[in-house]
């Protein structure tokens, strides 16, 4: 009897672990933004997203149309980046880039704020930059995430930009590009959550390589995880 109960307990544990893996997979954006990525890499990324039931794939603008073709009959979303990775392109450039990727099939847009303008305290420009993209996304019913690049900001600056983004109103604030130094941290996710209206969700990205760290970020307030290590996170490998 004892051995039977032990086996039942083991099976229950396995089912629970598998259930937890699926739940975390649903908030992972399987990401490949390296400039050297080729078509086969993108195809494989999409295949993995379907296999592991990830929320979607995050790819460079050039590959949006290709990713959409691979995923046309699948629930996985196509996410791409605008003004990546430095954010200092002009508003007009970002607007045209956004229109193009939506035309190509993007479901969600991750834009980088104009950090140069923010550091220069040109908050009107920063606001208009975000609003211009937000307007397009609202009209096309696309989700917008605003990347604030926390590694380049002081805690006071993070609070200030979160308040500004909150006033504009978008779907997500995203911590980082992963290309400019430190990525997501538990402390910064907590600070963003404290400084942002609850209607705005948080995407943590940059340097998230383990399940334990992903769970810490989720506990701190992250609603979405952007990572190139999604398979390792859901499998624990």
Secondary structure, DSSP 4 states (H G I P E B T S, - for coil): -HHHHHHHHHHHHHHHHHHHHHHHHTTEEEEE--TT--HHHHHHHHHHHHHTT-SEEEE-GGGHHHHHHHTTTSS-EEEEEESTTT--S-HHHHHHHHHHHHHHT-SEEEEE--HHHHHTT-HHHHHHHHHHHHHHHHHTT-EEEEE--GGGS-HHHHHHHHHHHHHH--SEEE---SSSS----HHHHHHHHHHS-TTSEEEEESS--SHHHHHHHHHHT-SEEEES-HHHHHH--
